[in-house]
């Protein structure tokens, strides 16, 4: 039977992000996306103006109807949340649908480039920490990891020695691990390799080790790349792929999409030209864009 993922995120008309991104990627990977909107927006919040309609009061109505249907999800993912009240709605959703055979992936959307997003509050941060503790896997970028742990973003970025910086990041990630949360995937770690090339790393952290999977840094920051990445990871887990394999696939997919986006000079708020590369995500697909893996044990990073 086709695997199913409940995708809890906002729906933005423009910006190629959130549910628009997650639905297409999840379906392309052979997994059924079941969207639960947290908000409806005319365009993502990076645009100069947009219409915003919170779905907080409607989320329990959808949950109730799904309960009546007796549905089962192989996975549940969460993304952008409009306010801290929505965390309570998600926890009620988990009470209904998070079973022994269901994984929970939380993408703690709190900010980027060292700054919290415009709807960030301390109350939302507190609730997001509680939600992360219930997850099997979380996918914070470096900014979000710092917000979740109280670390200084600038101080970490200033560590010139890459193995030392990765060790510091991995220890911050390990501080979030608990009874259920066993893996943290820290995304968007920028560094320069031995040849002077700009790279973008993704750090898989478990209790005993961490592994860096890196790809060429193509262009700047674009709307929706985090949502596309998280959707690849979630759908990969639903279909039984190893986490490292899903990270490689997501990196190759975004590498191609970003290169095309830069070629076409697409504005950052419009997102990336990923649609034509969705075929890469099918189980038998291959890509000419390859990344590099660095497996690092705590002993070798000190």
C-alpha positions in Angstrom: 0.0 0.0 0.0 1.1 3.6 -0.7 2.7 5.2 2.4 0.9 8.3 3.8 2.4 11.4 5.5 0.3 14.0 7.2 2.0 17.3 6.2 1.2 20.1 8.7 2.3 23.4 7.2 1.1 26.7 5.6 -0.2 27.1 2.1 1.3 30.1 0.2 0.1 31.0 -3.2 3.5 32.3 -4.3 7.0 31.5 -3.1 7.2 27.8 -4.0 7.4 26.8 -0.4 5.6 25.1 2.5 2.7 22.8 1.3 3.2 23.7 -2.4 6.7 22.3 -2.2 6.1 19.5 0.2 3.1 18.1 -1.7 4.9 17.9 -5.0 8.1 16.4 -3.6 6.3 13.8 -1.4 4.1 12.7 -4.3 7.1 12.5 -6.7 8.8 10.2 -4.2 5.9 7.8 -4.3 4.4 8.8 -1.0 0.9 10.2 -0.5 0.9 13.7 1.1 -2.1 14.5 3.3 -2.0 18.3 3.9 -3.2 20.0 7.1 -2.9 23.8 6.6 -1.7 25.9 9.5 -2.4 29.1 7.5 -3.3 30.4 4.1 -1.2 33.1 2.5 -1.4 34.9 -0.8 2.4 34.7 -0.8 5.1 33.7 1.6 6.2 36.3 4.2 9.3 37.4 2.4 7.2 39.4 -0.1 6.6 43.1 0.7 2.9 42.5 1.4 0.7 39.5 1.6 -2.7 38.3 2.9 -2.5 36.0 5.9 -5.3 33.8 7.3 -4.5 31.6 10.4 -6.1 28.2 10.3 -5.7 27.6 14.1 -9.4 27.3 14.7 -9.9 25.0 11.7 -7.2 22.5 12.4 -9.2 20.6 15.0 -12.1 20.3 12.6 -9.9 18.6 10.0 -8.5 16.4 12.7 -11.9 15.4 13.9 -13.0 14.4 10.4 -9.8 12.3 9.9 -10.5 10.6 13.2 -14.0 9.6 11.9 -12.3 8.1 8.8 -10.0 6.0 11.0 -7.0 6.9 8.9 -3.4 5.8 9.7 -0.3 7.8 8.8 3.2 6.3 8.3 4.7 9.7 9.1 3.7 13.2 10.3 5.7 16.3 9.5 5.4 19.8 10.8 6.7 23.1 9.3 5.7 26.7 9.6 3.5 27.5 12.6 1.6 30.8 12.8 1.6 31.0 16.6 2.2 29.0 19.7 -1.5 28.0 19.9 -0.9 25.9 16.8 1.6 23.8 18.7 -1.2 22.8 21.1 -3.3 21.8 18.1 -0.5 19.7 16.7 0.0 17.9 20.1 -3.7 17.0 20.0 -3.2 15.8 16.5 -0.3 13.6 17.7 -2.5 12.2 20.5 -4.8 10.9 17.8 -2.4 9.8 15.0 1.1 9.3 16.4 1.2 5.5 16.8 4.0 3.0 17.2 4.2 2.7 13.5 4.3 6.4 12.8 7.4 8.7 12.7 7.3 12.4 13.5 9.6 14.8 11.7 9.6 18.4 13.0 11.1 21.2 10.9 11.3 23.9 13.6 10.8 26.9 11.4 12.0 29.8 13.6 14.4 31.8 11.4 17.4 31.9 9.2 20.7 33.7 8.5 21.2 34.3 12.2 17.8 36.0 12.8 14.4 34.8 13.9 11.5 35.2 11.5 8.9 38.0 11.8 6.3 35.9 13.7 8.8 34.6 16.3 8.0 34.9 20.0 9.5 33.5 23.1 6.3 31.6 23.7 6.5 30.0 20.2 10.1 29.0 21.0 9.2 27.3 24.2 6.4 25.4 22.6 8.6 24.4 19.7 11.1 22.9 22.1 8.4 20.8 23.6 7.3 19.7 20.1 10.9 18.8 19.1 11.1 16.6 22.2 8.3 14.5 20.8 9.9 14.0 17.4 12.0 11.1 16.0 13.9 13.5 13.8 14.2 17.3 13.6 15.7 19.4 10.8 16.8 22.8 12.1 19.1 25.1 10.2 22.0 26.5 12.1 20.0 29.6 13.2 17.2 27.4 14.5 19.6 25.1 16.3 21.0 28.2 18.1 17.6 29.5 19.0 16.6 26.0 20.4 19.7 25.7 22.5 20.4 29.4 23.4 23.8 29.4 21.6 25.3 32.3 19.8 25.0 32.1 16.0 27.8 34.5 15.3 30.2 32.8 17.7 29.7 29.4 16.0 30.1 30.9 12.5 33.4 32.6 13.7 35.0 29.2 14.5 37.5 28.9 11.6 38.5 25.3 12.2 35.8 23.2 10.5 36.2 20.0 12.6 36.0 22.0 15.8 32.9 24.0 14.5 31.2 20.7 13.7 32.0 19.3 17.1 30.5 22.3 18.7 27.4 22.1 16.5 27.0 18.4 17.2 27.2 18.9 21.0 24.5 21.5 20.7 22.4 19.1 18.7 23.0 16.3 21.2 21.7 18.5 24.0 18.3 18.2 22.4 18.2 14.4 22.2 16.0 12.5 24.5 13.7 9.5 25.1 12.2 9.7 21.6 14.4 12.2 19.7 17.4 10.2 18.5 18.5 12.1 15.4 19.1 15.8 14.6 19.8 16.9 11.0 21.4 20.4 11.1 21.1 22.0 7.6 22.7 25.0 5.9 26.2 24.9 7.4 28.4 27.1 5.2 32.1 26.5 4.9 35.0 26.5 2.4 36.6 23.3 1.3 40.3 22.6 0.9 40.2 23.9 -2.7 38.5 27.2 -1.7 35.1 26.2 -3.0 32.0 27.4 -1.0 30.1 24.4 0.3 26.8 23.8 2.1 26.9 21.1 4.7 24.2 19.0 6.4 25.2 17.4 9.7 23.5 14.2 10.9 23.9 14.0 14.6 23.2 11.0 16.9 24.2 10.2 20.4 27.5 8.7 19.5 28.6 10.3 16.2 28.1 12.9 13.5 28.4 12.8 9.8 28.7 15.7 7.4 27.2 15.5 3.9 28.1 18.5 1.8 27.3 19.9 -1.6 28.5 22.9 -3.7 27.0 26.2 -2.5 24.9 27.3 -5.4 23.7 30.9 -5.2 22.2 32.5 -2.2 19.2 32.0 0.0 15.9 31.2 -1.8 12.3 30.7 -0.6 11.3 27.1 0.0 14.6 25.3 -0.1 14.2 24.2 3.5 10.7 22.9 2.8 11.9 21.0 -0.3 14.7 19.5 1.7 12.6 18.4 4.7 10.0 16.9 2.3 12.7 14.8 0.7 13.9 13.6 4.1 10.3 12.8 5.3 9.3 10.9 2.1 12.6 9.0 2.2 11.9 7.8 5.7 8.4 6.8 4.8 9.6 4.6 1.9 12.4 3.1 4.0 15.5 5.0 2.7 18.5 5.5 5.0 18.8 9.1 6.3 22.1 9.6 4.7 20.7 8.5 1.3 17.8 10.9 1.6 20.2 13.8 2.4 22.3 12.9 -0.7 19.2 12.8 -2.8 17.8 16.1 -1.5 21.2 17.8 -2.0 21.5 16.6 -5.6 17.9 17.6 -6.3 18.4 21.1 -4.9 21.8 21.5 -6.6 20.2 21.1 -10.0 17.2 23.3 -9.1 19.3 26.1 -7.8 21.7 26.1 -10.8 18.7 26.4 -13.1 17.2 29.1 -10.9 20.4 31.2 -11.0 20.6 30.7 -14.8 17.1 32.1 -15.2 17.7 34.9 -12.7 14.7 34.1 -10.6 14.1 36.5 -7.6 14.8 34.8 -4.2 11.2 35.3 -3.0 9.9 33.4 -6.0 11.7 30.2 -4.9 13.6 27.7 -7.0 12.9 26.1 -10.4 12.5 22.6 -8.9 9.5 21.3 -10.9 11.4 20.0 -13.9 13.7 18.0 -11.6 11.0 16.1 -9.7 11.7 13.0 -11.7 15.1 12.8 -9.9 13.2 11.8 -6.7 11.7 8.6 -8.1 13.3 5.5 -6.4 15.2 4.5 -9.6 16.4 8.0 -10.5 20.0 9.0 -10.8 21.7 12.4 -10.9 24.9 13.7 -12.5 25.3 16.1 -9.6 27.2 14.4 -6.8 28.2 15.5 -3.3 30.8 14.4 -0.8 30.5 12.8 2.6 32.7 13.2 5.6 32.1 10.7 8.4 33.4 12.1 11.6 33.7 10.4 15.0 33.8 12.5 18.2 37.4 11.4 18.6 38.6 12.6 15.2 36.9 16.0 15.6 38.6 17.1 18.9 
